[in-house]
C-alpha cells in the first residue's frame, strides 16, 4: 500500500502513448537508432494520425491508410518526401513539410509501427460497365 505522498508522485502515462511505445518495442527492428527516441516516434505518429487516422486507418480518400502497409514501402516514401524527390501535388502540399525534419531512425520507427497494425478490411464493390 502506497502512502499519500508516494501516490502523488505516480505519473500516469496516457494509454495511447503506452500502446505506441509497447508496439514499437515489440516490432522487430523498429527501435530507433541514433537520435530517434520512442517519445519522438510516438509524438510523430500522433501528428500523423490527424490526417492518416488513428493507428493509420484513414477515413479520407485524400490521405492513404497506413495500417498494415509494408515497412520498406513506408520508409521509402517518407525518405522521398523528406528529400523532396517525390513531387506529386499531394506530396508537395502535405508531406514535404511534415517529413522535412524526420531522421532515418524516426522514419524507421514510424514505418515499423504502421506495418505492425492490422490493415483495414476493404469493402467489396460491384463495378458495372458504363
Backbone atoms as SQL, in Angstrom:
CREATE TABLE atoms (id INTEGER PRIMARY KEY, chain TEXT, resi INTEGER, resn TEXT, atom TEXT, x REAL, y REAL, z REAL);
INSERT INTO atoms VALUES
  (1, 'A', 1, 'UNK', 'N', 0.850, -1.162, 0.000),
  (2, 'A', 1, 'UNK', 'CA', 0.000, 0.000, 0.000),
  (3, 'A', 1, 'UNK', 'C', 0.899, 1.230, 0.000),
  (4, 'A', 2, 'UNK', 'N', 0.635, 2.146, -0.931),
  (5, 'A', 2, 'UNK', 'CA', 1.418, 3.365, -1.019),
  (6, 'A', 2, 'UNK', 'C', 0.837, 4.425, -0.087),
  (7, 'A', 3, 'UNK', 'N', 1.749, 5.171, 0.551),
  (8, 'A', 3, 'UNK', 'CA', 1.247, 6.264, 1.377),
  (9, 'A', 3, 'UNK', 'C', 0.829, 7.429, 0.480),
  (10, 'A', 4, 'UNK', 'N', 0.203, 8.420, 1.053),
  (11, 'A', 4, 'UNK', 'CA', -0.354, 9.532, 0.282),
  (12, 'A', 4, 'UNK', 'C', 0.718, 10.264, -0.532),
  (13, 'A', 5, 'UNK', 'N', 1.890, 10.503, 0.029),
  (14, 'A', 5, 'UNK', 'CA', 2.969, 11.202, -0.677),
  (15, 'A', 5, 'UNK', 'C', 3.453, 10.375, -1.873),
  (16, 'A', 6, 'UNK', 'N', 3.569, 9.070, -1.709),
  (17, 'A', 6, 'UNK', 'CA', 4.021, 8.209, -2.807),
  (18, 'A', 6, 'UNK', 'C', 2.992, 8.185, -3.932),
  (19, 'A', 7, 'UNK', 'N', 1.713, 8.195, -3.595),
  (20, 'A', 7, 'UNK', 'CA', 0.672, 8.187, -4.629),
  (21, 'A', 7, 'UNK', 'C', 0.688, 9.462, -5.452),
  (22, 'A', 8, 'UNK', 'N', 1.052, 10.585, -4.851),
  (23, 'A', 8, 'UNK', 'CA', 1.120, 11.850, -5.581),
  (24, 'A', 8, 'UNK', 'C', 2.259, 11.856, -6.591),
  (25, 'A', 9, 'UNK', 'N', 3.293, 11.056, -6.361),
  (26, 'A', 9, 'UNK', 'CA', 4.455, 11.024, -7.255),
  (27, 'A', 9, 'UNK', 'C', 4.247, 10.105, -8.444),
  (28, 'A', 10, 'UNK', 'N', 3.220, 9.310, -8.434),
  (29, 'A', 10, 'UNK', 'CA', 2.980, 8.397, -9.546),
  (30, 'A', 10, 'UNK', 'C', 2.535, 9.208, -10.749),
  (31, 'A', 11, 'UNK', 'N', 3.215, 8.997, -11.871),
  (32, 'A', 11, 'UNK', 'CA', 2.879, 9.697, -13.108),
  (33, 'A', 11, 'UNK', 'C', 2.050, 8.747, -13.964),
  (34, 'A', 12, 'UNK', 'N', 0.884, 9.213, -14.345),
  (35, 'A', 12, 'UNK', 'CA', 0.046, 8.399, -15.216),
  (36, 'A', 12, 'UNK', 'C', 0.443, 8.657, -16.658),
  (37, 'A', 13, 'UNK', 'N', 0.662, 7.579, -17.406),
  (38, 'A', 13, 'UNK', 'CA', 1.029, 7.669, -18.810),
  (39, 'A', 13, 'UNK', 'C', -0.230, 7.426, -19.617),
  (40, 'A', 14, 'UNK', 'N', -0.533, 8.306, -20.579),
  (41, 'A', 14, 'UNK', 'CA', -1.726, 8.101, -21.394),
  (42, 'A', 14, 'UNK', 'C', -1.688, 6.733, -22.077),
  (43, 'A', 15, 'UNK', 'N', -2.814, 6.016, -22.098),
  (44, 'A', 15, 'UNK', 'CA', -2.845, 4.675, -22.693),
  (45, 'A', 15, 'UNK', 'C', -2.380, 4.648, -24.145),
  (46, 'A', 16, 'UNK', 'N', -2.718, 5.664, -24.927),
  (47, 'A', 16, 'UNK', 'CA', -2.318, 5.669, -26.340),
  (48, 'A', 16, 'UNK', 'C', -0.796, 5.715, -26.466),
  (49, 'A', 17, 'UNK', 'N', -0.135, 6.527, -25.640),
  (50, 'A', 17, 'UNK', 'CA', 1.323, 6.601, -25.687),
  (51, 'A', 17, 'UNK', 'C', 1.932, 5.271, -25.282),
  (52, 'A', 18, 'UNK', 'N', 1.385, 4.667, -24.240),
  (53, 'A', 18, 'UNK', 'CA', 1.885, 3.374, -23.784),
  (54, 'A', 18, 'UNK', 'C', 1.743, 2.325, -24.873),
  (55, 'A', 19, 'UNK', 'N', 0.598, 2.319, -25.543),
  (56, 'A', 19, 'UNK', 'CA', 0.364, 1.362, -26.630),
  (57, 'A', 19, 'UNK', 'C', 1.365, 1.556, -27.755),
  (58, 'A', 20, 'UNK', 'N', 1.602, 2.797, -28.140),
  (59, 'A', 20, 'UNK', 'CA', 2.566, 3.069, -29.209),
  (60, 'A', 20, 'UNK', 'C', 3.957, 2.631, -28.784),
  (61, 'A', 21, 'UNK', 'N', 4.371, 2.971, -27.579),
  (62, 'A', 21, 'UNK', 'CA', 5.704, 2.601, -27.107),
  (63, 'A', 21, 'UNK', 'C', 5.874, 1.094, -27.040),
  (64, 'A', 22, 'UNK', 'N', 4.858, 0.398, -26.528),
  (65, 'A', 22, 'UNK', 'CA', 4.947, -1.060, -26.453),
  (66, 'A', 22, 'UNK', 'C', 4.961, -1.690, -27.838),
  (67, 'A', 23, 'UNK', 'N', 4.155, -1.147, -28.743),
  (68, 'A', 23, 'UNK', 'CA', 4.127, -1.666, -30.110),
  (69, 'A', 23, 'UNK', 'C', 5.478, -1.478, -30.771),
  (70, 'A', 24, 'UNK', 'N', 6.064, -0.299, -30.605),
  (71, 'A', 24, 'UNK', 'CA', 7.372, -0.049, -31.199),
  (72, 'A', 24, 'UNK', 'C', 8.432, -0.968, -30.607),
  (73, 'A', 25, 'UNK', 'N', 8.347, -1.194, -29.320),
  (74, 'A', 25, 'UNK', 'CA', 9.325, -2.071, -28.676),
  (75, 'A', 25, 'UNK', 'C', 9.163, -3.506, -29.145),
  (76, 'A', 26, 'UNK', 'N', 7.942, -3.921, -29.434),
  (77, 'A', 26, 'UNK', 'CA', 7.681, -5.303, -29.836),
  (78, 'A', 26, 'UNK', 'C', 7.996, -5.566, -31.303),
  (79, 'A', 27, 'UNK', 'N', 8.005, -4.534, -32.110),
  (80, 'A', 27, 'UNK', 'CA', 8.238, -4.719, -33.550),
  (81, 'A', 27, 'UNK', 'C', 9.718, -4.964, -33.780),
  (82, 'A', 28, 'UNK', 'N', 10.048, -6.064, -34.374),
  (83, 'A', 28, 'UNK', 'CA', 11.450, -6.364, -34.646),
  (84, 'A', 28, 'UNK', 'C', 12.080, -5.321, -35.536),
  (85, 'A', 29, 'UNK', 'N', 13.226, -4.797, -35.126),
  (86, 'A', 29, 'UNK', 'CA', 13.973, -3.866, -35.952),
  (87, 'A', 29, 'UNK', 'C', 13.417, -2.454, -35.989),
  (88, 'A', 30, 'UNK', 'N', 12.434, -2.119, -35.179),
  (89, 'A', 30, 'UNK', 'CA', 11.877, -0.783, -35.256),
  (90, 'A', 30, 'UNK', 'C', 12.391, 0.149, -34.169),
  (91, 'A', 31, 'UNK', 'N', 13.252, -0.335, -33.301),
  (92, 'A', 31, 'UNK', 'CA', 13.778, 0.537, -32.260),
  (93, 'A', 31, 'UNK', 'C', 14.613, 1.630, -32.903),
  (94, 'A', 32, 'UNK', 'N', 14.290, 2.891, -32.646),
  (95, 'A', 32, 'UNK', 'CA', 15.040, 3.986, -33.238),
  (96, 'A', 32, 'UNK', 'C', 16.520, 3.918, -32.869),
  (97, 'A', 33, 'UNK', 'N', 17.357, 4.244, -33.783),
  (98, 'A', 33, 'UNK', 'CA', 18.797, 4.245, -33.578),
  (99, 'A', 33, 'UNK', 'C', 19.319, 5.669, -33.747),
  (100, 'A', 34, 'UNK', 'N', 20.268, 6.056, -32.937),
  (101, 'A', 34, 'UNK', 'CA', 20.990, 7.306, -33.107),
  (102, 'A', 34, 'UNK', 'C', 20.151, 8.556, -33.276),
  (103, 'A', 35, 'UNK', 'N', 19.433, 8.994, -32.296),
  (104, 'A', 35, 'UNK', 'CA', 18.731, 10.258, -32.376),
  (105, 'A', 35, 'UNK', 'C', 17.227, 10.110, -32.245),
  (106, 'A', 36, 'UNK', 'N', 16.655, 9.059, -32.779),
  (107, 'A', 36, 'UNK', 'CA', 15.218, 8.857, -32.640),
  (108, 'A', 36, 'UNK', 'C', 14.938, 8.207, -31.298),
  (109, 'A', 37, 'UNK', 'N', 13.907, 8.636, -30.639),
  (110, 'A', 37, 'UNK', 'CA', 13.517, 8.028, -29.376),
  (111, 'A', 37, 'UNK', 'C', 12.077, 7.553, -29.504),
  (112, 'A', 38, 'UNK', 'N', 11.656, 6.705, -28.581),
  (113, 'A', 38, 'UNK', 'CA', 10.269, 6.254, -28.588),
  (114, 'A', 38, 'UNK', 'C', 9.327, 7.443, -28.444),
  (115, 'A', 39, 'UNK', 'N', 9.704, 8.411, -27.621),
  (116, 'A', 39, 'UNK', 'CA', 8.862, 9.591, -27.443),
  (117, 'A', 39, 'UNK', 'C', 8.748, 10.377, -28.747),
  (118, 'A', 40, 'UNK', 'N', 9.856, 10.497, -29.479),
  (119, 'A', 40, 'UNK', 'CA', 9.838, 11.204, -30.755),
  (120, 'A', 40, 'UNK', 'C', 8.944, 10.480, -31.751),
  (121, 'A', 41, 'UNK', 'N', 9.108, 9.165, -31.838),
  (122, 'A', 41, 'UNK', 'CA', 8.303, 8.377, -32.766),
  (123, 'A', 41, 'UNK', 'C', 6.828, 8.450, -32.369),
  (124, 'A', 42, 'UNK', 'N', 6.536, 8.274, -31.098),
  (125, 'A', 42, 'UNK', 'CA', 5.146, 8.320, -30.636),
  (126, 'A', 42, 'UNK', 'C', 4.529, 9.690, -30.889),
  (127, 'A', 43, 'UNK', 'N', 5.277, 10.733, -30.652),
  (128, 'A', 43, 'UNK', 'CA', 4.773, 12.083, -30.908),
  (129, 'A', 43, 'UNK', 'C', 4.527, 12.321, -32.383),
  (130, 'A', 44, 'UNK', 'N', 5.411, 11.802, -33.215),
  (131, 'A', 44, 'UNK', 'CA', 5.247, 11.947, -34.659),
  (132, 'A', 44, 'UNK', 'C', 4.034, 11.169, -35.139),
  (133, 'A', 45, 'UNK', 'N', 3.844, 9.970, -34.626),
  (134, 'A', 45, 'UNK', 'CA', 2.677, 9.170, -35.001),
  (135, 'A', 45, 'UNK', 'C', 1.393, 9.891, -34.589),
  (136, 'A', 46, 'UNK', 'N', 1.438, 10.556, -33.455),
  (137, 'A', 46, 'UNK', 'CA', 0.267, 11.323, -33.020),
  (138, 'A', 46, 'UNK', 'C', -0.067, 12.408, -34.049),
  (139, 'A', 47, 'UNK', 'N', 0.946, 13.084, -34.564),
  (140, 'A', 47, 'UNK', 'CA', 0.739, 14.108, -35.595),
  (141, 'A', 47, 'UNK', 'C', 0.217, 13.455, -36.879),
  (142, 'A', 48, 'UNK', 'N', 0.792, 12.332, -37.269),
  (143, 'A', 48, 'UNK', 'CA', 0.359, 11.629, -38.486),
  (144, 'A', 48, 'UNK', 'C', -1.122, 11.264, -38.422),
  (145, 'A', 49, 'UNK', 'N', -1.577, 10.928, -37.222),
  (146, 'A', 49, 'UNK', 'CA', -2.958, 10.469, -37.065),
  (147, 'A', 49, 'UNK', 'C', -3.986, 11.547, -37.399),
  (148, 'A', 50, 'UNK', 'N', -3.595, 12.808, -37.373),
  (149, 'A', 50, 'UNK', 'CA', -4.556, 13.863, -37.697),
  (150, 'A', 50, 'UNK', 'C', -5.026, 13.763, -39.150),
  (151, 'A', 51, 'UNK', 'N', -4.221, 13.207, -40.026),
  (152, 'A', 51, 'UNK', 'CA', -4.628, 13.001, -41.423),
  (153, 'A', 51, 'UNK', 'C', -4.837, 11.522, -41.750),
  (154, 'A', 52, 'UNK', 'N', -3.924, 10.677, -41.286),
  (155, 'A', 52, 'UNK', 'CA', -3.954, 9.255, -41.643),
  (156, 'A', 52, 'UNK', 'C', -4.811, 8.417, -40.710),
  (157, 'A', 53, 'UNK', 'N', -5.413, 9.038, -39.712),
  (158, 'A', 53, 'UNK', 'CA', -6.331, 8.353, -38.825),
  (159, 'A', 53, 'UNK', 'C', -5.638, 7.613, -37.696),
  (160, 'A', 54, 'UNK', 'N', -6.445, 7.282, -36.694),
  (161, 'A', 54, 'UNK', 'CA', -5.955, 6.520, -35.544),
  (162, 'A', 54, 'UNK', 'C', -5.410, 5.183, -36.020),
  (163, 'A', 55, 'UNK', 'N', -4.186, 4.864, -35.631),
  (164, 'A', 55, 'UNK', 'CA', -3.495, 3.630, -35.998),
  (165, 'A', 55, 'UNK', 'C', -3.366, 3.458, -37.516),
  (166, 'A', 56, 'UNK', 'N', -3.396, 4.575, -38.255),
  (167, 'A', 56, 'UNK', 'CA', -3.200, 4.511, -39.706),
  (168, 'A', 56, 'UNK', 'C', -4.437, 4.096, -40.474),
  (169, 'A', 57, 'UNK', 'N', -5.601, 4.237, -39.869),
  (170, 'A', 57, 'UNK', 'CA', -6.859, 3.831, -40.507),
  (171, 'A', 57, 'UNK', 'C', -7.614, 5.067, -40.995),
  (172, 'A', 58, 'UNK', 'N', -7.091, 5.700, -42.020),
  (173, 'A', 58, 'UNK', 'CA', -7.684, 6.919, -42.569),
  (174, 'A', 58, 'UNK', 'C', -9.102, 6.674, -43.062),
  (175, 'A', 59, 'UNK', 'N', -9.950, 7.685, -42.879),
  (176, 'A', 59, 'UNK', 'CA', -11.307, 7.623, -43.429),
  (177, 'A', 59, 'UNK', 'C', -11.463, 8.600, -44.588),
  (178, 'A', 60, 'UNK', 'N', -10.391, 9.280, -44.956),
  (179, 'A', 60, 'UNK', 'CA', -10.420, 10.261, -46.036),
  (180, 'A', 60, 'UNK', 'C', -9.765, 9.695, -47.296),
  (181, 'A', 61, 'UNK', 'N', -10.389, 9.886, -48.451),
  (182, 'A', 61, 'UNK', 'CA', -9.756, 9.412, -49.688),
  (183, 'A', 61, 'UNK', 'C', -8.484, 10.196, -50.039),
  (184, 'A', 62, 'UNK', 'N', -8.307, 11.357, -49.449),
  (185, 'A', 62, 'UNK', 'CA', -7.112, 12.168, -49.716),
  (186, 'A', 62, 'UNK', 'C', -5.876, 11.593, -49.040),
  (187, 'A', 63, 'UNK', 'N', -6.069, 10.984, -47.858),
  (188, 'A', 63, 'UNK', 'CA', -4.943, 10.509, -47.069),
  (189, 'A', 63, 'UNK', 'C', -4.959, 8.985, -47.016),
  (190, 'A', 64, 'UNK', 'N', -3.901, 8.347, -47.501),
  (191, 'A', 64, 'UNK', 'CA', -3.900, 6.879, -47.553),
  (192, 'A', 64, 'UNK', 'C', -3.901, 6.217, -46.185),
  (193, 'A', 65, 'UNK', 'N', -4.437, 5.023, -46.161),
  (194, 'A', 65, 'UNK', 'CA', -4.385, 4.184, -44.962),
  (195, 'A', 65, 'UNK', 'C', -2.979, 3.608, -44.865),
  (196, 'A', 66, 'UNK', 'N', -2.387, 3.732, -43.703),
  (197, 'A', 66, 'UNK', 'CA', -1.029, 3.235, -43.494),
  (198, 'A', 66, 'UNK', 'C', -0.998, 1.924, -42.725),
  (199, 'A', 67, 'UNK', 'N', -2.085, 1.590, -42.047),
  (200, 'A', 67, 'UNK', 'CA', -2.130, 0.372, -41.233),
  (201, 'A', 67, 'UNK', 'C', -1.873, -0.859, -42.095),
  (202, 'A', 68, 'UNK', 'N', -0.851, -1.630, -41.721),
  (203, 'A', 68, 'UNK', 'CA', -0.532, -2.869, -42.416),
  (204, 'A', 68, 'UNK', 'C', 0.289, -2.700, -43.682),
  (205, 'A', 69, 'UNK', 'N', 0.637, -1.474, -44.033),
  (206, 'A', 69, 'UNK', 'CA', 1.467, -1.255, -45.224),
  (207, 'A', 69, 'UNK', 'C', 2.866, -1.817, -44.968),
  (208, 'A', 70, 'UNK', 'N', 3.549, -2.218, -46.008),
  (209, 'A', 70, 'UNK', 'CA', 4.885, -2.793, -45.853),
  (210, 'A', 70, 'UNK', 'C', 5.861, -1.735, -45.330),
  (211, 'A', 71, 'UNK', 'N', 6.665, -2.160, -44.365),
  (212, 'A', 71, 'UNK', 'CA', 7.603, -1.246, -43.715),
  (213, 'A', 71, 'UNK', 'C', 8.558, -0.601, -44.722),
  (214, 'A', 72, 'UNK', 'N', 9.147, -1.395, -45.605),
  (215, 'A', 72, 'UNK', 'CA', 10.107, -0.837, -46.569),
  (216, 'A', 72, 'UNK', 'C', 9.466, 0.215, -47.466),
  (217, 'A', 73, 'UNK', 'N', 8.207, 0.018, -47.809),
  (218, 'A', 73, 'UNK', 'CA', 7.491, 0.988, -48.644),
  (219, 'A', 73, 'UNK', 'C', 7.315, 2.312, -47.897),
  (220, 'A', 74, 'UNK', 'N', 6.891, 2.227, -46.626),
  (221, 'A', 74, 'UNK', 'CA', 6.700, 3.450, -45.846),
  (222, 'A', 74, 'UNK', 'C', 8.024, 4.184, -45.672),
  (223, 'A', 75, 'UNK', 'N', 9.093, 3.442, -45.394),
  (224, 'A', 75, 'UNK', 'CA', 10.416, 4.060, -45.256),
  (225, 'A', 75, 'UNK', 'C', 10.784, 4.790, -46.544),
  (226, 'A', 76, 'UNK', 'N', 10.634, 4.128, -47.680),
  (227, 'A', 76, 'UNK', 'CA', 10.999, 4.734, -48.976),
  (228, 'A', 76, 'UNK', 'C', 10.172, 5.994, -49.245),
  (229, 'A', 77, 'UNK', 'N', 8.886, 5.934, -48.945),
  (230, 'A', 77, 'UNK', 'CA', 8.033, 7.093, -49.203),
  (231, 'A', 77, 'UNK', 'C', 8.377, 8.260, -48.282),
  (232, 'A', 78, 'UNK', 'N', 8.571, 7.999, -46.996),
  (233, 'A', 78, 'UNK', 'CA', 8.913, 9.083, -46.078),
  (234, 'A', 78, 'UNK', 'C', 10.268, 9.707, -46.417),
  (235, 'A', 79, 'UNK', 'N', 11.223, 8.881, -46.821),
  (236, 'A', 79, 'UNK', 'CA', 12.516, 9.429, -47.235),
  (237, 'A', 79, 'UNK', 'C', 12.372, 10.274, -48.500),
  (238, 'A', 80, 'UNK', 'N', 11.538, 9.834, -49.434),
  (239, 'A', 80, 'UNK', 'CA', 11.307, 10.603, -50.665),
  (240, 'A', 80, 'UNK', 'C', 10.615, 11.931, -50.361),
  (241, 'A', 81, 'UNK', 'N', 9.667, 11.926, -49.431),
  (242, 'A', 81, 'UNK', 'CA', 9.027, 13.184, -49.026),
  (243, 'A', 81, 'UNK', 'C', 10.054, 14.106, -48.389),
  (244, 'A', 82, 'UNK', 'N', 10.835, 13.559, -47.463),
  (245, 'A', 82, 'UNK', 'CA', 11.830, 14.363, -46.751),
  (246, 'A', 82, 'UNK', 'C', 12.857, 14.953, -47.714),
  (247, 'A', 83, 'UNK', 'N', 13.296, 14.131, -48.675),
  (248, 'A', 83, 'UNK', 'CA', 14.330, 14.556, -49.619),
  (249, 'A', 83, 'UNK', 'C', 13.767, 15.315, -50.816),
  (250, 'A', 84, 'UNK', 'N', 12.439, 15.464, -50.848),
  (251, 'A', 84, 'UNK', 'CA', 11.729, 16.183, -51.921),
  (252, 'A', 84, 'UNK', 'C', 11.972, 15.566, -53.294),
  (253, 'A', 85, 'UNK', 'N', 12.094, 14.245, -53.319),
  (254, 'A', 85, 'UNK', 'CA', 12.237, 13.542, -54.598),
  (255, 'A', 85, 'UNK', 'C', 10.903, 12.956, -55.056),
  (256, 'A', 86, 'UNK', 'N', 9.911, 12.962, -54.206),
  (257, 'A', 86, 'UNK', 'CA', 8.553, 12.597, -54.613),
  (258, 'A', 86, 'UNK', 'C', 7.803, 13.905, -54.795),
  (259, 'A', 87, 'UNK', 'N', 7.449, 14.197, -56.034),
  (260, 'A', 87, 'UNK', 'CA', 6.990, 15.542, -56.357),
  (261, 'A', 87, 'UNK', 'C', 5.544, 15.625, -56.824),
  (262, 'A', 88, 'UNK', 'N', 4.715, 14.627, -56.504),
  (263, 'A', 88, 'UNK', 'CA', 3.311, 14.761, -56.873),
  (264, 'A', 88, 'UNK', 'C', 2.684, 15.891, -56.052),
  (265, 'A', 89, 'UNK', 'N', 1.556, 16.444, -56.528),
  (266, 'A', 89, 'UNK', 'CA', 0.976, 17.612, -55.834),
  (267, 'A', 89, 'UNK', 'C', 0.657, 17.376, -54.359),
  (268, 'A', 90, 'UNK', 'N', 0.127, 16.201, -54.003),
  (269, 'A', 90, 'UNK', 'CA', -0.173, 15.948, -52.592),
  (270, 'A', 90, 'UNK', 'C', 1.103, 15.869, -51.760),
  (271, 'A', 91, 'UNK', 'N', 2.169, 15.325, -52.343),
  (272, 'A', 91, 'UNK', 'CA', 3.442, 15.268, -51.614),
  (273, 'A', 91, 'UNK', 'C', 3.925, 16.677, -51.306),
  (274, 'A', 92, 'UNK', 'N', 3.869, 17.546, -52.290),
  (275, 'A', 92, 'UNK', 'CA', 4.331, 18.909, -52.082),
  (276, 'A', 92, 'UNK', 'C', 3.441, 19.652, -51.084),
  (277, 'A', 93, 'UNK', 'N', 2.147, 19.467, -51.196),
  (278, 'A', 93, 'UNK', 'CA', 1.214, 20.192, -50.340),
  (279, 'A', 93, 'UNK', 'C', 1.267, 19.730, -48.900),
  (280, 'A', 94, 'UNK', 'N', 1.259, 18.429, -48.688),
  (281, 'A', 94, 'UNK', 'CA', 1.115, 17.899, -47.334),
  (282, 'A', 94, 'UNK', 'C', 2.413, 17.368, -46.729),
  (283, 'A', 95, 'UNK', 'N', 3.118, 16.554, -47.473),
  (284, 'A', 95, 'UNK', 'CA', 4.156, 15.732, -46.844),
  (285, 'A', 95, 'UNK', 'C', 5.563, 16.322, -46.863),
  (286, 'A', 96, 'UNK', 'N', 5.881, 17.191, -47.784),
  (287, 'A', 96, 'UNK', 'CA', 7.235, 17.740, -47.774),
  (288, 'A', 96, 'UNK', 'C', 7.538, 18.416, -46.445),
  (289, 'A', 97, 'UNK', 'N', 6.641, 19.246, -45.978),
  (290, 'A', 97, 'UNK', 'CA', 6.848, 19.940, -44.705),
  (291, 'A', 97, 'UNK', 'C', 6.791, 18.996, -43.516),
  (292, 'A', 98, 'UNK', 'N', 5.869, 18.033, -43.573),
  (293, 'A', 98, 'UNK', 'CA', 5.717, 17.110, -42.455),
  (294, 'A', 98, 'UNK', 'C', 6.955, 16.225, -42.271),
  (295, 'A', 99, 'UNK', 'N', 7.574, 15.833, -43.373),
  (296, 'A', 99, 'UNK', 'CA', 8.703, 14.898, -43.312),
  (297, 'A', 99, 'UNK', 'C', 10.064, 15.587, -43.274),
  (298, 'A', 100, 'UNK', 'N', 10.089, 16.893, -43.413),
  (299, 'A', 100, 'UNK', 'CA', 11.350, 17.621, -43.562),
  (300, 'A', 100, 'UNK', 'C', 12.357, 17.356, -42.443),
  (301, 'A', 101, 'UNK', 'N', 11.907, 17.211, -41.219),
  (302, 'A', 101, 'UNK', 'CA', 12.816, 17.074, -40.081),
  (303, 'A', 101, 'UNK', 'C', 12.940, 15.648, -39.555),
  (304, 'A', 102, 'UNK', 'N', 12.372, 14.664, -40.280),
  (305, 'A', 102, 'UNK', 'CA', 12.426, 13.289, -39.789),
  (306, 'A', 102, 'UNK', 'C', 13.804, 12.673, -39.996),
  (307, 'A', 103, 'UNK', 'N', 14.345, 12.092, -38.943),
  (308, 'A', 103, 'UNK', 'CA', 15.618, 11.369, -39.063),
  (309, 'A', 103, 'UNK', 'C', 15.338, 9.970, -39.602),
  (310, 'A', 104, 'UNK', 'N', 16.371, 9.307, -40.084),
  (311, 'A', 104, 'UNK', 'CA', 16.202, 7.932, -40.562),
  (312, 'A', 104, 'UNK', 'C', 15.683, 7.017, -39.461),
  (313, 'A', 105, 'UNK', 'N', 16.143, 7.225, -38.233),
  (314, 'A', 105, 'UNK', 'CA', 15.694, 6.361, -37.144),
  (315, 'A', 105, 'UNK', 'C', 14.232, 6.607, -36.799),
  (316, 'A', 106, 'UNK', 'N', 13.795, 7.854, -36.875),
  (317, 'A', 106, 'UNK', 'CA', 12.387, 8.149, -36.626),
  (318, 'A', 106, 'UNK', 'C', 11.529, 7.567, -37.740),
  (319, 'A', 107, 'UNK', 'N', 11.968, 7.700, -38.978),
  (320, 'A', 107, 'UNK', 'CA', 11.250, 7.107, -40.111),
  (321, 'A', 107, 'UNK', 'C', 11.135, 5.602, -39.925),
  (322, 'A', 108, 'UNK', 'N', 12.201, 4.966, -39.504),
  (323, 'A', 108, 'UNK', 'CA', 12.191, 3.517, -39.274),
  (324, 'A', 108, 'UNK', 'C', 11.172, 3.144, -38.200),
  (325, 'A', 109, 'UNK', 'N', 11.121, 3.912, -37.120),
  (326, 'A', 109, 'UNK', 'CA', 10.167, 3.648, -36.048),
  (327, 'A', 109, 'UNK', 'C', 8.725, 3.843, -36.491),
  (328, 'A', 110, 'UNK', 'N', 8.470, 4.902, -37.253),
  (329, 'A', 110, 'UNK', 'CA', 7.126, 5.169, -37.773),
  (330, 'A', 110, 'UNK', 'C', 6.695, 4.032, -38.691),
  (331, 'A', 111, 'UNK', 'N', 7.577, 3.654, -39.605),
  (332, 'A', 111, 'UNK', 'CA', 7.263, 2.586, -40.555),
  (333, 'A', 111, 'UNK', 'C', 7.003, 1.266, -39.848),
  (334, 'A', 112, 'UNK', 'N', 7.789, 0.952, -38.834),
  (335, 'A', 112, 'UNK', 'CA', 7.584, -0.275, -38.065),
  (336, 'A', 112, 'UNK', 'C', 6.252, -0.277, -37.340),
  (337, 'A', 113, 'UNK', 'N', 5.886, 0.884, -36.811),
  (338, 'A', 113, 'UNK', 'CA', 4.604, 0.987, -36.109),
  (339, 'A', 113, 'UNK', 'C', 3.445, 0.724, -37.074),
  (340, 'A', 114, 'UNK', 'N', 3.416, 1.436, -38.188),
  (341, 'A', 114, 'UNK', 'CA', 2.293, 1.267, -39.118),
  (342, 'A', 114, 'UNK', 'C', 2.275, -0.120, -39.758),
  (343, 'A', 115, 'UNK', 'N', 3.440, -0.677, -40.033),
  (344, 'A', 115, 'UNK', 'CA', 3.493, -2.023, -40.613),
  (345, 'A', 115, 'UNK', 'C', 2.947, -3.063, -39.643),
  (346, 'A', 116, 'UNK', 'N', 3.037, -2.802, -38.356),
  (347, 'A', 116, 'UNK', 'CA', 2.567, -3.768, -37.357),
  (348, 'A', 116, 'UNK', 'C', 1.057, -3.680, -37.103),
  (349, 'A', 117, 'UNK', 'N', 0.406, -2.666, -37.636),
  (350, 'A', 117, 'UNK', 'CA', -1.030, -2.508, -37.429),
  (351, 'A', 117, 'UNK', 'C', -1.813, -3.439, -38.357),
  (352, 'A', 118, 'UNK', 'N', -2.979, -3.842, -37.922),
  (353, 'A', 118, 'UNK', 'CA', -3.847, -4.682, -38.742),
  (354, 'A', 118, 'UNK', 'C', -4.457, -3.827, -39.839),
  (355, 'A', 119, 'UNK', 'N', -4.333, -4.260, -41.101),
  (356, 'A', 119, 'UNK', 'CA', -4.911, -3.462, -42.191),
  (357, 'A', 119, 'UNK', 'C', -6.433, -3.376, -42.067),
  (358, 'A', 120, 'UNK', 'N', -6.980, -2.314, -42.604),
  (359, 'A', 120, 'UNK', 'CA', -8.425, -2.132, -42.639),
  (360, 'A', 120, 'UNK', 'C', -8.976, -3.006, -43.755),
  (361, 'A', 121, 'UNK', 'N', -10.008, -3.762, -43.424),
  (362, 'A', 121, 'UNK', 'CA', -10.629, -4.604, -44.443),
  (363, 'A', 121, 'UNK', 'C', -11.303, -3.723, -45.484),
  (364, 'A', 122, 'UNK', 'N', -11.159, -4.116, -46.732),
  (365, 'A', 122, 'UNK', 'CA', -11.797, -3.391, -47.824),
  (366, 'A', 122, 'UNK', 'C', -13.275, -3.723, -47.903),
  (367, 'A', 123, 'UNK', 'N', -13.982, -2.933, -48.669),
  (368, 'A', 123, 'UNK', 'CA', -15.405, -3.160, -48.892),
  (369, 'A', 123, 'UNK', 'C', -15.590, -3.625, -50.328),
  (370, 'A', 124, 'UNK', 'N', -16.197, -4.790, -50.544),
  (371, 'A', 124, 'UNK', 'CA', -16.391, -5.249, -51.916),
  (372, 'A', 124, 'UNK', 'C', -17.347, -4.338, -52.664),
  (373, 'A', 125, 'UNK', 'N', -17.042, -4.099, -53.908),
  (374, 'A', 125, 'UNK', 'CA', -17.875, -3.272, -54.766),
  (375, 'A', 125, 'UNK', 'C', -18.166, -4.034, -56.048),
  (376, 'A', 126, 'UNK', 'N', -19.294, -3.798, -56.593),
  (377, 'A', 126, 'UNK', 'CA', -19.627, -4.346, -57.902),
  (378, 'A', 126, 'UNK', 'C', -19.551, -3.205, -58.894),
  (379, 'A', 127, 'UNK', 'N', -18.649, -3.329, -59.826),
  (380, 'A', 127, 'UNK', 'CA', -18.476, -2.278, -60.821),
  (381, 'A', 127, 'UNK', 'C', -19.185, -2.678, -62.092),
  (382, 'A', 128, 'UNK', 'N', -20.067, -1.858, -62.533),
  (383, 'A', 128, 'UNK', 'CA', -20.809, -2.121, -63.758),
  (384, 'A', 128, 'UNK', 'C', -20.215, -1.267, -64.867),
  (385, 'A', 129, 'UNK', 'N', -20.134, -1.844, -66.064),
  (386, 'A', 129, 'UNK', 'CA', -19.610, -1.050, -67.174),
  (387, 'A', 129, 'UNK', 'C', -20.530, 0.151, -67.456),
  (388, 'A', 130, 'UNK', 'N', -19.942, 1.222, -67.856),
  (389, 'A', 130, 'UNK', 'CA', -20.710, 2.443, -68.125),
  (390, 'A', 130, 'UNK', 'C', -21.493, 2.345, -69.421);
